[in-house]
Amino acid sequence: MAFRLTDDREQARLYLLTAILFISYLCVAIALPVVPVFVTGALGLGNGWAGLGVGIAFLATILTRSYAGGLADGRGAKLAVQRGLLFYVAGALISLAAGLSLQAPVAAFAILVAGRLLIGLGESLVAVGIIAWGIGLVGPQRSARSLALIGAAIYGALGLGGPVGLLLLDHLGFAGTMAVSAVLPLLGLAAIRSVPAVAAHPGRERPPLAAVIGRIWVHGLIVCLQGMGFAAIGSFFTLYFRDLGWDHAGLGLTAFGCGFVLVRLLFGHLPDRYGGLAVAVVSLAVEAIGQLLIWSAGDPTVALIGAFMTGLGCSMIFPAMGREVVHLVAPHLRGTALGGFSAFQDLAYGLTGPLAGVLADRAGYGSVFLVGGVTAVCGFVIAVVLRRGKVVAAR
């Protein structure tokens, strides 16, 4: 009975962490559809600049994953999250300054980039910290479930943040939208004080990051290929709809988020039960179909269905592969390993924005989603080969 009460308490704390993450991550989510509209509209710059404005934050996240993982392992996940939330606030306030500098578009863009870099650093710390914290609360045997709930918070925020961000932009302007974004992490910072920390692992011998990456890079590559589909929706779905004169442009991330959260809530246990690779194979096939539906859509309804299917497909790939990663490394290296693993997803987000922006200028917005479908197919093939190899090795 005591075990059951303890188990329930830890699960309740995980749900509280998930709620805190949802609220604070709206700071990131609100900016995703707003930044491209601000850069191409108010600043009058091209799609490549818009993609860079979105993607630069993910570049900062990639470059700081090792720092975030080391901090979470060595000094505690709670400290990592607290620092990350403070960087969210600073990044949003600096981005706000860009909205007050419209008379000098290049200077405004430079200010925006500075703010986006800080938000990227904050995202690195918050994501790795929350993941390590959640797994520390419930144990590695339920790592996929923990990752699924944490991801549901992130993508639920992304789904809500899209239309909310565009609504705020219409009513408050870019500076006002960034002001709202700065308040949300402060709410998370206040709420997180009530959640107990988990033990850190100071002083333990740590192999070089390259050695850790060498054990997990194939799983990370699958996540990278999957992430391009979401990045395409996050960066260019709104512009795609506006270019075609379709209504409901802000619902792309909402449709994606609904599909994503639905699968996380209903099927978050599947990787722990059937294995991560089996779940990833099915998921990547669904994502590929969703991306190709957006590319070939003749009306907005079909495109929104494609976004929904992309969310269904993307939903379980990160926790599925993350489960495999957790079981490949020692406990005192989990934060570092998950930080390196998460960097592959950040790489997808960071590369897709600017490269897809150039592609959209040359071949239209639809081509971005064709590439997203092709990369999902590539991830599907790798997952099938990896799963077959694992089955053969187990015999």
C-alpha positions, 0 to 999 in steps of 0.5 A, a space after each residue: 500500500 505504501 508503494 502504491 501511495 508513493 507511486 501515485 505521488 510521483 505520478 501526480 508530480 509528473 502531471 504537475 511538471 507536465 502542466 508547468 511545461 505546457 504553460 511555459 512552453 507557450 512562450 516558444 509556441 506563440 512565436 513560431 507562426 508570428 516570427 515569419 509573418 513579422 519578418 516578411 510583413 513588418 520588416 519586408 524581408 524574404 522567406 529565407 530571412 523568415 526561416 532563419 528567424 525561426 531556425 536560429 533558436 533551434 541552432 542555439 538549442 543544438 549547440 547548448 544540449 551538451 551544457 544542458 545535459 551536463 548541468 542536469 546530470 551534475 547539478 540537478 534537473 530542477 536548476 536546469 529548468 529554472 535557468 531555462 525559464 529565465 532565459 525564456 523571459 530574457 529572450 522574449 523581452 529582447 524580441 519585444 525590442 525588435 517590434 519597436 525598431 521597425 524603421 530599421 529592418 536590418 537592426 530589428 532583425 538582428 535584435 530579433 535574432 539575439 532574442 531567438 538565440 536566448 529562447 533557444 538556450 532556454 529551450 535546451 535547458 527546459 527540455 532536457 531538465 524536464 525530461 531528466 526530472 520526469 524520468 527521475 521521478 517515475 523511473 526508467 521502466 516508465 521512461 516512454 510514458 514520461 517522455 510521452 506526457 512531456 511531449 504532449 505538453 510541448 506539442 499541446 502548447 504548439 497547437 494552442 500557441 499557433 492561433 493564439 500567437 496570430 490572434 495576439 499579433 492582430 490585436 497587440 502587434 509583435 511587441 505586445 505578443 512578445 510581452 505576453 510571451 515573457 509573462 508565461 515562463 514566470 508563471 512556470 517559474 513560480 509553480 515549479 518551486 513546489 515540485 521536489 528535485 531529484 538527485 543529481 550525480 556529481 563527480 561521476 566519471 563521464 565519457 566524452 560527448 562524442 562517445 555517448 553520441 556514438 551509441 545513440 546517433 542512429 536513433 537520433 537520425 530517425 528523430 531528425 528525419 521525423 522532425 522536418 515534417 513538424 518544422 515545415 508546418 511550424 514555419 511555413 503552413 501559415 504562409 502556405 495558406 495565405 499564399 493560396 488565399 485560404 482561410 484558417 491559416 492559424 489552424 495548421 499547428 492546431 490540427 497538428 497538435 490535436 493529432 499529436 496530443 491524442 496519440 500521446 494520451 491514448 497510446 503513450 504506453 505502447 513503446 514501453 510495451 512493444 518496443 520503440 522501433 516497432 512504434 516508430 515504423 508505423 508512426 513514420 509511415 503515417 507522418 509521410 502520408 500526412 506531409 504528402 497530403 499537405 503537398 498535394 492538397 487542392 483545398 484547405 480541408 485536405 491540408 488540415 487533415 494532412 497536418 492532423 495526420 502529421 501530428 498523429 505520425 510525429 507523436 510517438 517517435 521521440 518517446 519511442 526512440 528516447 526509450 531506446 536511448 535511456 536503456 543504452 546508457 548508465 543512469 548518471 549519463 541519461 541527461 547527457 544522452 537525452 541532451 545529445 539525442 534531443 539535439 538531432 530533433 533540434 537539428 531538423 528544426 534548425 535546418 528546415 527553417 532556412 533551407 525550406 525558406 530558400 526552397 519556397 522562394 524557388 519552388 513554392 511553399 508546397 515543395 516544403 511539404 514534399 520534402 517533409 514527406 520524403 524525409 519521413 520515408 527515409 526515417 521509415 526505411 532506417 527504422 525498419 532496417 534497425 528493427 530487423 537487425 535488433 530482432 536478428 540479434 535477439 535470436 
